Amino acid sequence: MTRNDIAISLKPLKWEEDELDNGTPVLTADYDVYEAYIKENGNGTVTLTIFYIGNLEEPKIKYTRLTMEEAKDITRLLQVDSFCEYFNLDNQI
């Protein structure tokens, strides 16, 4: 099995509309032990923040000034990376 096989086999992320405690609208998706949040910045860009599920206090990683498409693409790559860690792939493509 290669990384590409895993990428093809994984179901697409299910993005859902949600809101933060302060009422800010966000898109969210869960994968493995992570939760992705995409928040619109109002200037045509978004911020992507990845948290461990259940721990919204400390982000694992944060990307700013992205397009919506870039944010979703990055999240998909992170999802594939996360699941690839369960297999010994020897950096196969």
Summary of the structure (lengths in Angstrom):
residues: 93
radius of gyration: 14.1
end to end distance: 9.5
largest distance: 44.2
contacts: 225
relative contact order: 0.22
helix: 26%
strand: 34%
